[in-house]
Amino acid sequence: MKGKTEPIHPNPSPIIDFRVGHTTLGLFGLCFYVEENIGGAVNSFRISHLSDLHLTANDNVARSEPRLFGALTGMNAHFRKIIASKAVQESDLVLVTGDVTDRGDIGAWQFFWDTVEKANIKDRVRVVPGNHDVCCLGVRLPMKRKQYREEDMAKVHKGLLMGGQPTQFPWAYSPDPRVVVFGLNSNNLGNFTAATNAMGDIGYYQLKDLASMLHKHREVPVKIIAMHHSPNIPEEETAIKRGQRPFSQLDRIGHQVPESQRRMLNLLCVTHKVRLLLHGHLHMSEDRRITGVRYIGAAASTEPQHSPQGPILQFPTYQVSAKTHRVSCNSAVVPI
């Protein structure tokens, strides 16, 4: 894929007939298709969205997060199946919205990059870090936050650089003249305890730079923002109405970015006509509109779902028609 990170093609070809449509989202990994009509031939641009892989250096290690019936294992094996699936193999871009690793260790990063390289998709992958890649999952002494922030970023830089990924945030990446992706680091760097490692924090300067990038690439039709944390966790009553698992007030505080940053981010999305804001972190599938902007959360891609046929890994796929401007939805299912 001959995409590039800065500068970005500011003017898509006038012979491209394009508009993004809307539909309801399925489960787990996400695939978006942007279809173009050039000279009568229809071509698609496909994006897979994976999140919360929680990979480990060794296959037999359990995920650190607790589960009701025991810790999850098999994340590495599930990831191999995901990467080998037709949906991912045929994607033009694979976005991973954080928690690539379970504990941020280099061995897990090495497994990730070795796996995508063996699958011949390394040049199609773009990653933003999650709290498990960056933040402290234990306890640290207070009064050294600046030092801890630097140490946290140095740790994740090593993992990102192994795959030739950008390490300065925000970044802008254009894999196609019609598409630009903006990557944010939404992690609470320099946290002191495991109780605060899941909190989000974008910060003023990232948002300021994002505003400049959005303005610079204002002519690109499809703008996508990728980050790890959810910028909108619904109140308990709203979640129940949507048929989702509700989060308590304490859980919401502990898992999302501060309200002022959420509002500023949403205003930037509205003002600059961002089509999609993609995230992970909550280990649940979400699809909602906030002030007209479509926010989509991916579930933990390596965590199995139950089906009548048995446990599966599922990837909804989306195709946007250049002619009708409608979105068609299909699901790719990978048996375990």
The 8 nearest C-alpha neighbors of each residue, nearest first, counted from 0:
[[1, 2, 123, 122, 174, 91, 92, 175],
 [0, 2, 174, 3, 175, 122, 123, 173],
 [174, 1, 3, 173, 0, 175, 4, 172],
 [2, 4, 173, 172, 174, 5, 1, 7],
 [3, 5, 172, 171, 6, 173, 7, 2],
 [6, 4, 7, 3, 171, 172, 173, 170],
 [5, 7, 4, 8, 3, 172, 171, 173],
 [8, 6, 5, 173, 9, 4, 172, 216],
 [7, 9, 176, 10, 6, 11, 173, 219],
 [8, 10, 216, 218, 7, 219, 11, 217],
 [11, 9, 8, 218, 219, 12, 176, 13],
 [12, 10, 176, 177, 13, 219, 9, 8],
 [11, 13, 14, 15, 10, 176, 177, 16],
 [14, 12, 15, 11, 16, 10, 37, 17],
 [15, 13, 12, 16, 37, 36, 38, 11],
 [16, 14, 13, 12, 36, 35, 37, 17],
 [15, 17, 321, 36, 14, 35, 18, 322],
 [18, 16, 321, 15, 35, 19, 324, 34],
 [17, 19, 324, 20, 321, 16, 220, 319],
 [20, 18, 324, 319, 21, 17, 274, 325],
 [19, 21, 325, 324, 326, 319, 18, 22],
 [22, 20, 326, 19, 325, 23, 293, 319],
 [21, 23, 326, 24, 20, 327, 328, 325],
 [24, 22, 25, 286, 21, 328, 287, 326],
 [23, 25, 286, 22, 26, 285, 315, 284],
 [24, 26, 315, 23, 27, 284, 330, 314],
 [27, 25, 284, 315, 313, 314, 28, 24],
 [26, 28, 298, 297, 300, 314, 313, 284],
 [29, 27, 314, 49, 48, 300, 297, 315],
 [30, 28, 48, 315, 47, 314, 316, 27],
 [31, 29, 47, 316, 46, 317, 48, 315],
 [30, 32, 317, 46, 45, 318, 316, 47],
 [33, 31, 318, 45, 44, 317, 319, 43],
 [34, 32, 44, 319, 43, 45, 318, 31],
 [33, 35, 43, 321, 320, 42, 319, 44],
 [36, 34, 42, 321, 41, 15, 43, 37],
 [35, 37, 41, 40, 15, 39, 16, 321],
 [38, 36, 39, 40, 15, 35, 14, 41],
 [37, 39, 40, 36, 14, 41, 15, 35],
 [38, 40, 37, 36, 41, 35, 42, 14],
 [41, 39, 37, 38, 36, 42, 35, 43],
 [40, 42, 36, 35, 39, 37, 34, 43],
 [43, 41, 35, 34, 40, 36, 44, 37],
 [44, 42, 34, 33, 32, 45, 35, 41],
 [43, 45, 33, 32, 34, 91, 46, 42],
 [44, 46, 32, 90, 91, 31, 43, 33],
 [45, 47, 92, 31, 30, 90, 93, 91],
 [48, 46, 30, 93, 29, 94, 90, 87],
 [47, 49, 29, 94, 28, 95, 93, 30],
 [50, 48, 95, 28, 300, 94, 96, 47],
 [49, 51, 96, 95, 279, 299, 52, 300],
 [52, 50, 98, 299, 53, 97, 99, 300],
 [51, 53, 99, 301, 54, 50, 300, 98],
 [54, 52, 101, 100, 99, 51, 98, 62],
 [53, 55, 100, 101, 52, 75, 107, 74],
 [56, 54, 107, 57, 101, 100, 60, 58],
 [55, 57, 107, 106, 110, 58, 54, 109],
 [58, 56, 55, 59, 60, 107, 106, 75],
 [57, 59, 60, 75, 73, 55, 56, 76],
 [58, 60, 57, 61, 72, 73, 55, 75],
 [59, 61, 58, 57, 72, 55, 62, 56],
 [62, 60, 72, 71, 70, 63, 59, 73],
 [61, 63, 71, 64, 70, 72, 101, 53],
 [62, 64, 61, 65, 101, 70, 102, 71],
 [63, 65, 62, 66, 70, 71, 101, 61],
 [66, 64, 70, 63, 69, 67, 62, 71],
 [67, 65, 69, 70, 68, 64, 71, 62],
 [66, 68, 69, 65, 70, 71, 64, 62],
 [69, 67, 66, 70, 65, 71, 72, 64],
 [70, 68, 66, 67, 71, 65, 72, 61],
 [71, 69, 66, 65, 61, 62, 72, 64],
 [70, 72, 62, 61, 69, 73, 66, 74],
 [73, 71, 61, 74, 62, 60, 70, 59],
 [72, 74, 76, 75, 77, 58, 59, 71],
 [75, 73, 77, 301, 76, 72, 54, 78],
 [76, 74, 78, 77, 73, 54, 58, 79],
 [77, 75, 79, 73, 78, 74, 80, 58],
 [78, 76, 74, 80, 301, 79, 75, 73],
 [77, 79, 81, 75, 80, 76, 301, 74],
 [78, 80, 76, 82, 77, 81, 83, 75],
 [81, 79, 77, 83, 78, 82, 84, 76],
 [82, 80, 78, 84, 83, 79, 77, 87],
 [81, 83, 79, 84, 80, 87, 78, 118],
 [82, 84, 80, 81, 79, 88, 85, 118],
 [85, 83, 81, 86, 82, 87, 88, 80],
 [84, 86, 88, 87, 89, 83, 331, 82],
 [87, 85, 84, 89, 88, 90, 331, 314],
 [88, 86, 90, 89, 85, 84, 82, 47],
 [87, 89, 85, 90, 86, 84, 83, 82],
 [88, 90, 87, 86, 85, 91, 45, 84],
 [91, 89, 45, 87, 92, 46, 88, 47],
 [90, 92, 45, 46, 44, 123, 89, 93],
 [91, 93, 46, 123, 90, 124, 47, 94],
 [94, 92, 47, 124, 46, 123, 48, 125],
 [95, 93, 48, 125, 126, 47, 124, 49],
 [96, 94, 49, 126, 50, 97, 48, 125],
 [97, 95, 50, 227, 127, 226, 278, 279],
 [96, 98, 129, 128, 227, 127, 99, 50],
 [99, 97, 129, 51, 100, 131, 132, 53],
 [98, 100, 52, 97, 53, 51, 54, 132],
 [101, 99, 53, 54, 98, 103, 132, 102],
 [100, 102, 53, 54, 131, 103, 55, 62],
 [101, 103, 131, 104, 100, 132, 55, 136],
 [102, 104, 132, 100, 131, 101, 133, 105],
 [105, 103, 106, 102, 107, 108, 100, 56],
 [106, 104, 108, 107, 109, 158, 103, 157],
 [105, 107, 56, 109, 108, 104, 110, 55],
 [108, 106, 56, 55, 110, 109, 105, 104],
 [109, 107, 105, 111, 110, 158, 106, 112],
 [108, 110, 106, 107, 112, 111, 113, 105],
 [109, 111, 107, 113, 108, 112, 114, 56],
 [112, 110, 108, 114, 109, 113, 107, 115],
 [111, 113, 115, 109, 114, 110, 116, 162],
 [114, 112, 110, 116, 111, 115, 109, 117],
 [113, 115, 117, 111, 112, 116, 110, 118],
 [116, 114, 118, 121, 112, 117, 120, 113],
 [115, 117, 121, 119, 113, 118, 114, 112],
 [116, 118, 114, 119, 115, 113, 120, 121],
 [117, 119, 115, 116, 120, 114, 83, 82],
 [120, 118, 116, 117, 121, 115, 122, 88],
 [121, 119, 123, 122, 115, 118, 116, 124],
 [120, 122, 116, 115, 123, 124, 119, 112],
 [121, 123, 120, 124, 0, 119, 116, 125],
 [124, 122, 92, 120, 121, 93, 0, 91],
 [123, 125, 93, 121, 122, 92, 94, 126],
 [126, 124, 94, 93, 95, 123, 164, 127],
 [127, 125, 95, 94, 96, 128, 124, 97],
 [126, 128, 96, 97, 182, 226, 184, 95],
 [129, 127, 97, 132, 98, 184, 126, 96],
 [130, 128, 97, 98, 132, 227, 131, 186],
 [129, 131, 134, 133, 132, 186, 197, 196],
 [132, 130, 98, 102, 129, 101, 133, 103],
 [133, 131, 103, 129, 130, 98, 100, 128],
 [134, 132, 130, 151, 131, 155, 103, 129],
 [135, 133, 130, 196, 188, 131, 151, 136],
 [134, 136, 137, 196, 190, 193, 192, 191],
 [135, 137, 193, 196, 134, 192, 138, 131],
 [138, 136, 193, 192, 135, 139, 191, 194],
 [137, 139, 192, 191, 193, 140, 136, 135],
 [140, 138, 191, 192, 141, 137, 135, 190],
 [139, 141, 191, 142, 138, 143, 192, 144],
 [140, 142, 143, 191, 139, 144, 190, 138],
 [143, 141, 144, 140, 145, 146, 191, 139],
 [144, 142, 146, 141, 145, 147, 140, 189],
 [143, 145, 147, 189, 146, 142, 148, 141],
 [144, 146, 148, 147, 143, 149, 189, 142],
 [147, 145, 149, 144, 143, 148, 150, 189],
 [146, 148, 189, 144, 150, 149, 145, 151],
 [149, 147, 189, 188, 151, 145, 150, 146],
 [148, 150, 146, 152, 147, 151, 153, 145],
 [149, 151, 147, 153, 148, 152, 154, 146],
 [150, 152, 148, 154, 133, 149, 153, 147],
 [153, 151, 155, 149, 154, 150, 156, 148],
 [152, 154, 150, 156, 151, 155, 149, 157],
 [155, 153, 151, 152, 156, 157, 150, 133],
 [154, 156, 158, 152, 157, 153, 133, 132],
 [157, 155, 153, 159, 158, 154, 160, 152],
 [158, 156, 160, 155, 159, 154, 161, 153],
 [157, 159, 155, 161, 108, 156, 160, 105],
 [160, 158, 164, 156, 161, 157, 162, 155],
 [161, 159, 163, 162, 157, 164, 158, 156],
 [160, 162, 158, 159, 163, 157, 112, 164],
 [163, 161, 160, 164, 159, 112, 158, 121],
 [162, 164, 160, 161, 159, 165, 122, 166],
 [163, 165, 159, 160, 162, 166, 125, 126],
 [166, 164, 167, 163, 159, 170, 160, 168],
 [167, 165, 156, 164, 168, 159, 160, 170],
 [168, 166, 165, 169, 170, 184, 156, 183],
 [169, 167, 170, 183, 184, 166, 182, 205],
 [168, 170, 183, 182, 205, 167, 209, 181],
 [171, 169, 168, 182, 181, 167, 172, 165],
 [170, 172, 181, 180, 4, 5, 182, 179],
 [171, 173, 4, 180, 179, 3, 174, 181],
 [172, 174, 179, 175, 2, 3, 7, 178],
 [2, 175, 173, 3, 172, 1, 178, 0],
 [174, 176, 178, 173, 177, 2, 179, 44],
 [177, 175, 11, 8, 178, 173, 174, 219],
 [178, 176, 175, 219, 220, 11, 221, 179],
 [179, 177, 221, 175, 176, 173, 222, 219],
 [178, 180, 173, 222, 172, 223, 221, 171],
 [179, 181, 223, 172, 171, 224, 222, 173],
 [182, 180, 171, 224, 170, 225, 223, 172],
 [181, 183, 225, 170, 169, 224, 226, 127],
 [184, 182, 169, 226, 168, 185, 225, 127],
 [183, 185, 186, 168, 226, 201, 128, 127],
 [184, 186, 201, 200, 199, 183, 228, 227],
 [187, 185, 199, 200, 188, 130, 184, 129],
 [186, 188, 200, 199, 198, 190, 196, 189],
 [189, 187, 148, 186, 190, 134, 151, 133],
 [188, 190, 148, 147, 144, 191, 187, 151],
 [191, 189, 188, 192, 196, 195, 187, 135],
 [190, 192, 139, 138, 141, 189, 140, 135],
 [193, 191, 138, 194, 137, 195, 190, 139],
 [192, 194, 136, 137, 196, 195, 135, 138],
 [193, 195, 192, 196, 197, 253, 136, 191],
 [196, 194, 193, 198, 197, 192, 190, 253],
 [195, 197, 193, 134, 198, 194, 190, 135],
 [198, 196, 254, 195, 130, 253, 199, 194],
 [199, 197, 254, 253, 195, 255, 196, 187],
 [198, 200, 256, 186, 255, 187, 185, 228],
 [199, 201, 187, 185, 256, 186, 202, 257],
 [202, 200, 185, 205, 184, 199, 186, 260],
 [201, 203, 204, 200, 205, 206, 260, 185],
 [204, 202, 206, 205, 207, 201, 260, 208],
 [203, 205, 207, 206, 202, 208, 201, 209],
 [206, 204, 208, 207, 203, 202, 169, 209],
 [207, 205, 209, 203, 204, 208, 210, 202],
 [206, 208, 204, 210, 209, 205, 203, 211],
 [209, 207, 211, 205, 210, 206, 204, 212],
 [210, 208, 206, 212, 211, 207, 205, 213],
 [209, 211, 213, 207, 208, 212, 206, 214],
 [212, 210, 208, 214, 209, 213, 215, 207],
 [213, 211, 215, 209, 214, 210, 216, 208],
 [214, 212, 210, 216, 215, 211, 217, 209],
 [213, 215, 217, 211, 212, 216, 210, 271],
 [214, 216, 212, 213, 217, 211, 9, 218],
 [217, 215, 213, 214, 218, 9, 219, 212],
 [216, 218, 214, 219, 215, 213, 271, 9],
 [219, 217, 216, 9, 10, 220, 11, 215],
 [218, 220, 177, 217, 216, 221, 9, 178],
 [221, 219, 177, 218, 222, 178, 11, 18],
 [222, 220, 178, 219, 177, 274, 179, 223],
 [223, 221, 273, 179, 274, 180, 178, 220],
 [222, 224, 180, 275, 276, 274, 273, 181],
 [223, 225, 181, 276, 180, 182, 277, 275],
 [226, 224, 277, 182, 278, 276, 181, 183],
 [227, 225, 278, 183, 96, 228, 182, 185],
 [226, 228, 278, 96, 97, 279, 129, 280],
 [229, 227, 280, 255, 278, 199, 226, 279],
 [228, 230, 231, 255, 278, 232, 279, 280],
 [231, 229, 261, 255, 256, 228, 232, 264],
 [230, 232, 229, 233, 255, 261, 294, 289],
 [231, 233, 251, 229, 230, 234, 255, 246],
 [234, 232, 238, 237, 231, 235, 245, 246],
 [233, 235, 237, 236, 238, 232, 246, 245],
 [234, 236, 245, 238, 237, 246, 239, 233],
 [237, 235, 239, 238, 234, 240, 245, 233],
 [238, 236, 240, 234, 239, 235, 233, 241],
 [237, 239, 243, 241, 245, 235, 240, 236],
 [240, 238, 242, 236, 241, 237, 243, 245],
 [241, 239, 237, 242, 238, 236, 243, 235],
 [242, 240, 238, 239, 243, 237, 236, 244],
 [241, 243, 239, 240, 238, 244, 245, 237],
 [244, 242, 238, 241, 239, 245, 240, 285],
 [243, 245, 238, 246, 239, 242, 235, 283],
 [246, 244, 235, 238, 243, 239, 247, 234],
 [247, 245, 250, 235, 251, 248, 244, 234],
 [248, 246, 250, 249, 251, 235, 245, 234],
 [247, 249, 251, 250, 252, 246, 234, 235],
 [248, 250, 252, 247, 251, 253, 246, 254],
 [251, 249, 253, 247, 252, 248, 246, 254],
 [252, 250, 248, 254, 253, 249, 246, 255],
 [253, 251, 249, 250, 254, 255, 248, 198],
 [252, 254, 198, 250, 251, 197, 249, 255],
 [255, 253, 198, 197, 251, 252, 250, 199],
 [256, 254, 199, 198, 229, 228, 230, 252],
 [255, 257, 199, 200, 230, 261, 198, 258],
 [258, 256, 260, 259, 261, 255, 200, 199],
 [257, 259, 261, 260, 262, 256, 255, 230],
 [260, 258, 262, 261, 257, 263, 256, 264],
 [261, 259, 263, 262, 258, 257, 264, 256],
 [262, 260, 258, 264, 259, 230, 263, 265],
 [261, 263, 265, 259, 260, 264, 258, 266],
 [262, 264, 260, 266, 265, 261, 259, 267],
 [265, 263, 267, 261, 262, 266, 260, 268],
 [264, 266, 268, 262, 267, 263, 261, 269],
 [267, 265, 269, 263, 268, 264, 270, 262],
 [266, 268, 264, 270, 265, 269, 271, 263],
 [267, 269, 273, 265, 266, 271, 270, 272],
 [270, 268, 266, 272, 267, 271, 265, 273],
 [269, 271, 267, 268, 272, 266, 273, 265],
 [270, 272, 268, 269, 273, 267, 213, 217],
 [273, 271, 269, 270, 268, 274, 222, 292],
 [272, 274, 268, 222, 271, 275, 223, 269],
 [275, 273, 222, 223, 221, 272, 292, 293],
 [276, 274, 223, 293, 273, 294, 277, 224],
 [275, 277, 224, 294, 223, 225, 295, 293],
 [278, 276, 225, 295, 296, 224, 294, 275],
 [279, 277, 296, 227, 226, 96, 229, 228],
 [278, 280, 297, 296, 227, 50, 96, 281],
 [279, 281, 228, 282, 227, 51, 229, 278],
 [282, 280, 283, 279, 298, 229, 228, 296],
 [283, 281, 298, 299, 280, 279, 297, 284],
 [284, 282, 298, 281, 297, 285, 299, 296],
 [285, 283, 298, 297, 296, 26, 27, 286],
 [284, 286, 296, 295, 283, 287, 297, 24],
 [285, 287, 295, 24, 294, 296, 23, 284],
 [286, 288, 294, 293, 285, 289, 295, 292],
 [289, 287, 293, 292, 291, 294, 290, 286],
 [288, 290, 292, 291, 293, 287, 294, 265],
 [291, 289, 292, 288, 269, 265, 293, 266],
 [290, 292, 289, 288, 293, 269, 274, 287],
 [293, 291, 289, 288, 290, 294, 274, 269],
 [292, 294, 288, 275, 287, 276, 295, 274],
 [295, 293, 276, 287, 286, 288, 275, 277],
 [296, 294, 286, 277, 285, 276, 278, 293],
 [295, 297, 285, 278, 279, 284, 277, 286],
 [298, 296, 284, 279, 27, 28, 50, 283],
 [297, 299, 283, 282, 27, 284, 300, 279],
 [300, 298, 282, 51, 302, 50, 301, 52],
 [299, 301, 27, 302, 50, 28, 298, 49],
 [302, 300, 74, 77, 52, 299, 78, 303],
 [301, 303, 299, 300, 304, 74, 312, 71],
 [304, 302, 312, 311, 310, 301, 305, 300],
 [305, 303, 311, 310, 312, 306, 302, 313],
 [306, 304, 310, 309, 311, 303, 307, 308],
 [305, 307, 309, 308, 310, 304, 311, 303],
 [308, 306, 309, 305, 310, 311, 304, 334],
 [309, 307, 306, 310, 305, 311, 334, 335],
 [308, 310, 306, 307, 305, 311, 334, 335],
 [311, 309, 305, 304, 303, 306, 335, 334],
 [312, 310, 334, 304, 335, 303, 333, 313],
 [311, 313, 333, 303, 332, 304, 334, 314],
 [312, 314, 332, 331, 27, 333, 311, 26],
 [315, 313, 28, 331, 330, 29, 27, 332],
 [314, 316, 330, 29, 25, 329, 331, 30],
 [317, 315, 30, 329, 330, 328, 29, 31],
 [316, 318, 31, 328, 32, 30, 327, 326],
 [319, 317, 32, 327, 326, 31, 33, 320],
 [318, 320, 326, 33, 32, 34, 325, 324],
 [321, 319, 324, 322, 34, 323, 325, 318],
 [322, 320, 17, 34, 324, 35, 16, 323],
 [321, 323, 320, 324, 16, 36, 17, 325],
 [322, 324, 325, 320, 321, 319, 326, 18],
 [325, 323, 320, 321, 20, 18, 322, 19],
 [324, 326, 20, 323, 320, 319, 327, 21],
 [327, 325, 319, 318, 20, 21, 22, 317],
 [326, 328, 318, 317, 325, 319, 329, 22],
 [329, 327, 317, 316, 326, 318, 315, 330],
 [328, 330, 316, 315, 317, 331, 327, 318],
 [331, 329, 315, 316, 314, 332, 313, 328],
 [330, 332, 314, 313, 315, 86, 333, 329],
 [333, 331, 313, 312, 330, 314, 334, 311],
 [332, 334, 312, 311, 313, 335, 331, 84],
 [335, 333, 311, 332, 312, 310, 309, 308],
 [334, 311, 310, 333, 312, 77, 303, 309]]
